[in-house]
Amino acid sequence: MSRIVWNTTNYGSENGQVGSHTLFTIEDNSTTGKPSYRLRTNLPVAGVRSWRATSSERLHVQADEVLATFVAELGAVFPTNTEKG
């Protein structure tokens, strides 16, 4: 389950929000016949601020991994089991 809500902007990019904070942006840099997307963030994760892929779906997964890494570096973890009890 993704913790990031993705919204398409008026310019065709996607903003990834966690709560009320926009933490990620995916830009479509595709040219005719050659898909290319770039994920950007300002989260300080291993000094990397952008990633490239041939699909935005792959970058959605990458953003989830980046967010989980960032949270883990803070000393927190996301629960793996969402059942109450």
Secondary structure, 3 states (H helix, E strand, C coil): CCCCEEEECCCCCEEEEECCEEEEEEEECCECCECCEEEEEEEEECCEEEEEECCHHHHHHHHHHHHHHHHHHCCCCCCCCCCCC
